């Protein structure tokens, strides 16, 4: 046999083997959108979301096809299982150029294919598209939802939201494992498969594992059905990143608040005549997006002028007062809706009360009282998010304050007073705050 003949024969054998390897029909089934289950032999090939599933009802019958968009489940016995569902997906970018500036997931309703890795009381799924891998889970009581792991940008660099650890600690933890175990748990296929297999066995059920290494070469990535939507979303993320970079104050969150006790009393009959105890009816704060640290201000200015004529004595009274605080503050998120805060303030204030009276045409008598106050102390508070930008909350303050006052009356020597007060101002005032910049 000549060398050229041998070379041609070898090429033919390898090409035939390659074609055969790409044309394997395996026994299994698929379920369509109407819920009909079809037992068949499925062609193992590279699938695409806009493509077709090729199958034979009998191994010797001609091949048929089914659009993947019309299939809700594909199962090859003892090899792999894929489901097709509509669910919320975090579409945050997975590459440095597409990292967002928000810690929270960026949810988008998507039609996706999920590959089952472990099936049991606790089920683990894998979703791949555009080179990214995300994992989903479900339990006997919790529907399919994504396990969140994302990187995002801050003023000091790249941070990580690995809330999937807390979710697994709370819902997939039969053993039970301590928190330090979950702190070491990585967002990888091998690590999560090992965890879900162990938790299913702890729950008393022998799980089905579809993670055999000899199957990985057969089951290919199934991209997102809404590829155009994904492209638009990626573009939106890019535009958002560009906008954030152009905004010099993008790493600061600002809040503006007003006391609303009187407004609430008009809406809801609180059956109380008590006045609010806080001296600061207007609030403003500026906090770092990353650390929550920042500066906070409080201000109240009151002016009251009235005239009366008791028992024939005409009087005019002018009452002015101002209270101001400034200090360090740190806000911390408690879950999705609560924000706790604490801080340390310096306070300044002053008041002036002046009364002029004329009794029966006699000489005018003027009474003037002045005071100035300064102090310092800690402050704590709690805010509840009515929406993503509107909060209602209250604060408690424990200030040490020093007051210096004087009083003068026409025709009499003036008197001076000094006082020190160290008291707790209870959180009886409600504030409506708006996030005005983020």
ABEGO torsion letter per residue (X at the ends): XBAAAAAAAAAAAAAAAAAAAAABBBBBBBBBAAGBBBBBBBBBBBBBAABBBBBBABAABBBBBBBAAABABBBBBGABBBBBBBBBBBABBABAAABBABABBBBBBBBBBBBBABBEABBBBBBBBGGBBBBBBBBAABBBBBBBBBBBBBAAEBBBBAAAAAAAAAABBAOBBBAAAAAABBBBAAAAAAAAAAAAAAAGBBBBBAABAAAAAABBBBBBABAAAAAAAAAAAAAAAAAAAABAAAABBBBBBBBAAAAAAAABBAGBABBBABABABBBBBBBAAAGBEBBBBBBBBBBBBBBBBGGBBBBBBBBBBBBBBBBBBBBBBEAABBBBBBBBBBBBBBBBBBBBBBGGBBBBBBBBBBBBBBBEBBBBBBBBABAABBBBBBBBBBBBBBBBBBBBBGBBBBBBBBBBBBBBBBABBBBBBBABX
